Amino acid sequence: MPLDEIGVYHCYSRCVQQAYLCGYDPDTKIDFSYRKAWIREKLRRLAKAFAIDIWKYALMSTHLHVILRNRPDVSRHWTDQEIARRWWEVCPGRLENGLPAEPKQVELNLWLSDPEFMAELRSRIADPSWLMRELLVNIARKANKETKKQGKFWDHRFGSRRLLDEPAILACALYVDLNVVRADQAQSLDTSEFT
């Protein structure tokens, strides 16, 4: 991925051994559909922090699709303080109760005093790989904690294809949108809440 230029990417990931991400698992008789709401909320929070637009997504029973556009042109104009604050939103410290802690100025100043680290954060904040990493790690941890399992949740890190022109973007957007209809998870796009 050339991170210094704007690009549009189709990213996707599948659960290991067809485990259920967001659907009804007939083997365990557990309906994991409620996870769609917390995955959508995580996507919303990541889009707010990153210099990345989330154009499309589809949350399927065993996998997910996301179309992202990175915006290094936007993050280039952010101050180091803005970059540090946004990265704290992505990876906050934790309180004893597990909730995210507000950063202390001394913590942000530690980051701000390291030019190499700030350059790395500036690169990460517009990198689709880092957004997908944060999304997938969060989902895996929550799902494993819920089911009291350990180990691999995703089949692989994630797949990604750069969409090079408008016809490719349109074709991929249609594919992602219609995925839930083809899988009989919704009757139409209008009735699909999680795309």
Disulfide bonds with the S-S distance in Angstrom:
none
